[in-house]
């Protein structure tokens, strides 16, 4: 049995897919989610321990970290939001919530887990940015700013925590999860967005889970400080249509 991985956002689409992939790979898991029913059901399915809490509550992060155990081989922060509004409609509260949920709480989750991560012979952190952090998309001012902060956080932590803790981020394009359902549940809209990608489909949670599992493994032992796009080529390729 491999070491323990703490997964925040385990009740979400990408978090749960990552948990299942890591379980298949032989890791022990501690799952953290805001939804009690879904978090506990997944923990029962995978034989994992779990905590229920809100990452916007500092006491929850401290409790989750303590319940995860004294030694962690990895941490996945798969918590996020998708706020798509015109700039004229975004409030200060919108901006602050996206920033705190995506970036600040990710930093605090890693901060709280540092002692446990340092007790492992080799440990890894995986965060989630977005291609919107590096591409200009309309209606993305709040979430683009927040995810750009995640990318900056990834680089800063990777530098500070090397060589004992590796830190990388995954930057997805639109992925079919419950969180993004309003963007792809309409077939015409889903088909239109899929066509913007050189590989013309939307992302799946399994696409993200595969890279997350790799980055947490010893196969990625010389990879740190990277923001890796999983986006069907959308962020870097232009094809003739």
C-alpha positions in Angstrom: 0.0 0.0 0.0 1.3 3.4 -0.9 1.1 6.5 1.2 -1.9 8.8 2.0 -3.2 11.4 -0.4 -5.4 14.2 0.9 -8.0 15.2 -1.7 -9.9 18.5 -1.3 -13.1 18.7 -3.4 -13.4 14.9 -3.4 -17.2 15.1 -3.9 -16.8 17.0 -7.2 -16.4 15.6 -10.7 -12.6 16.0 -11.0 -11.9 15.2 -7.3 -13.9 12.0 -7.3 -12.4 10.8 -10.6 -8.9 11.5 -9.1 -9.8 9.6 -6.0 -10.9 6.6 -8.0 -7.8 6.6 -10.1 -5.5 6.9 -7.1 -7.4 4.1 -5.3 -6.8 1.9 -8.4 -3.1 2.8 -8.1 -2.9 1.6 -4.5 -2.9 4.8 -2.5 -4.5 5.3 0.8 -6.9 8.3 0.6 -8.4 10.9 2.9 -11.3 12.6 1.2 -12.5 16.1 2.1 -15.7 17.6 0.7 -18.5 20.0 1.5 -21.3 17.6 0.6 -21.7 15.1 3.5 -23.7 12.5 1.5 -21.5 12.4 -1.6 -18.2 12.6 0.4 -19.1 9.8 2.7 -20.5 7.6 -0.1 -17.3 7.9 -2.0 -15.2 7.2 1.1 -17.3 4.0 1.7 -16.9 3.0 -2.0 -13.1 3.4 -1.9 -12.4 2.3 1.7 -11.1 5.8 2.5 -11.3 8.0 5.5 -13.0 11.3 5.1 -13.8 14.7 6.5 -16.7 17.1 5.8 -16.0 20.8 5.8 -15.9 24.1 4.0 -12.5 25.3 2.8 -13.6 28.9 3.4 -13.5 28.1 7.1 -10.0 28.1 8.5 -11.0 25.8 11.3 -12.3 23.2 8.8 -8.9 23.2 7.0 -7.1 22.6 10.3 -9.5 19.8 11.3 -9.3 18.1 7.9 -5.5 18.2 8.0 -5.4 16.7 11.4 -7.9 14.0 10.5 -5.9 13.1 7.3 -3.0 11.8 9.4 0.6 12.6 10.4 2.2 11.7 7.1 1.0 12.7 3.7 2.5 11.6 0.4 0.4 14.1 -1.5 -2.3 16.7 -1.6 -4.8 17.5 -4.3 -6.8 20.7 -4.2 -9.7 20.2 -6.6 -12.0 22.9 -5.3 -13.1 25.6 -7.7 -15.8 27.8 -9.1 -17.0 29.0 -12.5 -18.2 32.6 -12.3 -19.0 33.8 -15.8 -20.3 37.4 -15.8 -19.8 40.6 -17.6 -17.5 43.0 -15.7 -20.4 45.3 -15.2 -22.2 42.6 -13.2 -19.4 41.3 -11.0 -19.5 42.5 -7.4 -16.7 42.8 -4.9 -18.1 39.8 -3.2 -17.9 37.8 -6.4 -14.3 38.7 -6.9 -13.3 37.9 -3.3 -15.2 34.6 -3.2 -13.5 33.3 -6.4 -10.1 34.5 -5.2 -10.5 33.0 -1.7 -12.0 29.7 -2.9 -9.6 29.0 -5.7 -6.3 30.6 -4.5 -6.3 31.6 -0.8 -7.8 28.4 0.5 -5.5 26.3 -1.7 -2.5 28.1 -0.1 -3.9 27.6 3.4 -4.6 23.9 2.7 -0.9 23.4 1.7 0.3 25.5 4.6 -1.7 23.4 7.1 -0.4 20.1 5.5 3.3 21.1 5.4 4.4 19.2 8.5 2.7 16.0 7.2 4.0 16.4 3.7 7.5 17.0 5.0 7.4 13.7 6.9 7.1 11.8 3.7 10.3 10.8 1.9 8.8 12.3 -1.3 5.6 14.3 -1.6 3.7 16.1 -4.2 1.0 18.8 -4.4 -1.5 19.2 -7.4 -3.5 22.4 -7.8 -6.0 23.3 -10.5 -5.6 26.5 -12.6 -7.4 27.0 -15.9 -6.6 27.9 -19.5 -8.5 31.1 -18.7 -5.5 32.1 -16.6 -3.4 32.4 -19.8 -6.0 33.1 -22.5 -8.3 36.0 -22.8 -12.0 35.0 -22.6 -14.9 37.3 -22.3 -17.0 37.0 -19.1 -14.0 35.5 -17.3 -12.7 38.5 -15.4 -13.3 37.0 -11.9 -12.5 33.4 -12.5 -9.6 34.2 -14.8 -8.0 36.4 -12.2 -8.5 33.8 -9.5 -7.0 31.0 -11.6 -4.1 33.2 -12.6 -3.4 33.5 -8.9 -3.4 29.7 -8.6 -0.7 29.6 -11.4 1.4 32.1 -9.5 0.9 30.3 -6.3 2.1 27.0 -7.9 5.3 28.6 -9.1 6.0 30.3 -5.8 5.4 27.1 -3.7 7.4 25.0 -6.1 10.4 27.2 -5.6 10.0 27.5 -1.8 9.3 23.9 -1.1 11.9 22.3 -3.4 13.4 19.8 -3.3 11.3 17.9 -0.8 7.8 18.8 -2.0 6.9 19.0 -5.7 4.1 21.4 -6.7 2.4 21.5 -10.1 -1.0 22.6 -11.4 -3.3 21.3 -14.1 -5.0 23.9 -16.4 -8.1 22.4 -17.9 -10.3 23.7 -20.7 -14.1 23.2 -20.3 -14.6 19.9 -18.6 -17.9 18.0 -18.2 -18.5 18.1 -14.5 -21.5 18.9 -12.4 -20.0 22.3 -11.7 -19.9 23.3 -15.4 -23.2 21.6 -16.4 -24.9 24.8 -17.4 -22.2 25.3 -20.1 -22.5 21.9 -21.7 -26.0 20.5 -20.9 -27.3 22.1 -24.1 -26.2 19.9 -27.0 -25.8 22.7 -29.5 -23.6 24.8 -27.0 -21.5 21.7 -26.1 -20.9 21.0 -29.8 -20.0 24.6 -30.5 -17.5 24.8 -27.7 -16.0 21.3 -28.5 -15.4 22.6 -32.0 -13.0 25.3 -30.7 -10.6 22.6 -29.7 -8.1 21.0 -32.1 -9.2 17.7 -30.5 -12.9 18.5 -30.9 -14.5 17.4 -27.7 -14.9 18.6 -24.2 -12.7 17.4 -21.4 -13.7 14.7 -19.0 -12.9 14.3 -15.3 -10.9 11.2 -16.2 -8.6 13.3 -18.4 -7.7 15.4 -15.4 -7.5 12.5 -13.0 -4.9 10.7 -15.3 -2.5 13.7 -15.2 -3.1 14.3 -11.5 -2.2 10.7 -10.7 0.9 10.9 -12.8 2.1 14.1 -11.1 1.6 12.5 -7.7 3.6 9.5 -8.6 7.3 8.7 -8.6 7.2 8.7 -12.4 7.0 12.6 -12.1 9.9 12.8 -9.6 11.7 15.4 -11.7 8.7 17.6 -12.5 7.8 20.6 -10.4 6.7 24.2 -10.9 4.7 23.3 -14.1 1.2 24.5 -15.1 0.1 21.8 -17.5 -2.7 22.3 -19.9 -5.2 19.5 -20.5 -7.3 21.2 -23.1 -7.4 19.4 -26.4 -4.8 21.8 -27.7 -7.0 24.9 -27.3 -4.4 27.0 -25.5 -1.6 26.5 -28.0 -2.9 25.3 -31.3 -4.9 26.9 -34.1 -6.3 24.6 -36.8 -7.9 25.5 -40.1 -11.7 25.1 -39.9 
